[in-house]
Amino acid sequence: MRPQPHTPILTEQEQKFYNVLRREGRYTIADFSHELGICKVFGIVMSLQSKGIGIASKEVTRNDGSKYELFWLAE
């Protein structure tokens, strides 16, 4: 019998957040807030990363100078 890979235990919010990321898109804080009612995106990202889940992000600057962050699952 082979040992099973370590599977981190996620909170309900973390699991919902992770499920959105698994759709293979890139999402903003507004996307998570609208769809899941989650406001503390950076806290959830840090928690998932500490559990070994790779999440990439990129800051995007619009033409008007406003900025936002995109998140996706790292490969």
Residue pairs with C-beta under 8 A, 6 or more apart in sequence:
6 52
8 51
8 52
8 53
9 51
10 18
10 48
10 51
11 47
13 36
13 38
13 44
14 44
14 47
14 48
14 51
16 36
16 38
17 32
17 36
17 38
17 41
17 44
17 48
18 48
18 53
20 27
20 31
20 32
20 35
20 36
21 27
21 55
21 71
21 72
21 73
22 73
24 72
24 73
25 72
26 70
26 71
26 72
27 70
27 71
27 72
28 68
28 69
28 70
28 71
29 39
29 41
29 68
29 69
30 68
32 38
32 41
32 71
33 39
33 41
38 44
41 69
41 71
45 55
45 57
45 71
48 55
49 55
53 73
54 73
54 74
54 75
55 71
55 72
55 73
55 74
56 71
56 72
56 73
56 74
57 69
57 70
57 71
57 72
58 69
58 70
59 67
59 68
59 69
60 67
60 68
60 69
60 70
61 67
62 68
